[in-house]
Amino acid sequence: MRKKFSQSNPLIQHVQAHSSIYLFMITLFLMGVIFGAIVVNSLSFAQKEDLYLYLGKFFTEIEGGRMTSSEDMFRQSFLHNVKSLGILWLLGISIIGLPLIFVLVFMKGVVVGFSVGFLVNQMGWSGFLLSFVSILPQNIIIIPAFIFIGAVSASFSITLIRKIFMRGQTSVQLPMIPFFSRYVVFLVAAIAVITVAAGVEAYLSPSLMETVISKIK
């Protein structure tokens, strides 16, 4: 039963067929996280102070209830993440954008690693707890979607390269219309996931952050 389900599910088939690309994307992302955390230690004292002052203003806004409304935050989060996924998706079609896909996945890891690393570096365990409620809830949804689209885009780009440069080989003969249709469906599915993540970031994370910040204070 489980085997039959995996054979009929295009998503599972895709992951199984491109498991090496997914493993590479996950490794690349984790390397970015580590690099981002290391970069925090390379900042000068003045740079850390500037960032911490900005962070303090952000805390003050949260305590004073002057944060952006949940609706605006949802829209900003949704548009930002959809734009990121859309860029990855378009790079997959462009063929020459394959290296940029890898760079963007790595940079996503750098941003996450830097954000968590900075909070922990400046605030210790309080920073870890704050990052747990402010960064983790939405990113536990966003990161898999980002890696998924990155892997899908990379595999699509590699398939196009093979089709263009190895036309005479039957092993790369692939009907492009169904292949592209599935590529579009994967993007739509990722956008649906991002919508959920934007809802978490807009309606759940602020209240969790407010609770943690009040306890820290």
Secondary structure, DSSP 4 states (H G I P E B T S, - for coil): -HHHHHHH-HHHHHHHHTHHHHHHHHHHHHHHHHHHHHHHHHS-HHHHHHHHHHHHHHHHHHHTT-SPPHHHHHHHHHHHHHHHHHHHHHHHHHSTTHHHHHHHHHHHHHHHHHHHHHHHHHHTHHHHHHHHHHTHHHHHHHHHHHHHHHHHHHHHHHHHHHHHH-TT-GGG---HHHHHHHHHHHHHHHHHHHHHHHHIIIIIHHHHHHHHHHHH-
